Amino acid sequence: MAFPPQVLVVEAAVDPAVEAAWNRWYNAVHLPEITACPGFRQSARYVAEQESVRHYIAIYEVDSPDALTSAEFQRRRGWADFAGRVTWTSRLYRRIAANPAG
């Protein structure tokens, strides 16, 4: 399996009072609508459950940083009805070549 050259990683901690509803919305609505934006190829969600509060990440494969500036992405990003109940960060990462000369 080849790893993508660029990924957008969104990390989130969610208010436990809305966590179940947020997960349903994220899986059924948000992940598909973001992945359908121009320049997005695929996505996946993960959860860390070792701590007292679960922490989530979503990883999106993107063609280039331009994917984050499309009108579609700008309209669809955000937490909808969960605004104020989610603490989050996002970062765009680019893969580092395994061969330092490459």
C-alpha positions, 0 to 999 in steps of 0.5 A, a space after each residue: 500500500 502506498 501512503 498518500 503524499 499529503 493528508 489533512 488530520 483533524 483531531 477532536 475531543 467532544 463533549 460526552 453529552 453529545 458524543 453519540 449524536 456527533 459520531 452518528 453525524 460525523 460518520 453519516 454526513 460530515 465525513 462523506 461530504 468533506 471527502 466529496 469535495 474537490 481535491 479530497 480522495 479518501 478519508 478514515 476516522 480513528 479513536 483513542 480509547 485508552 484515556 478517560 476521554 476518547 480522542 478522535 482523528 479524521 485523516 483525509 487524503 488530499 491532492 494539494 493544499 488547494 483542496 482546503 481553499 475550494 468553495 465546497 470545502 469552505 461551505 462544508 467545514 465546521 461542526 454544524 449543531 455541535 459548534 461549541 461542544 468540540 475542541 479541535 485542531 487541524 493540520 495539513 501534513 506532507 510525506 517526507 521522502 524515505 530517501 533524503 536525496 529524493 
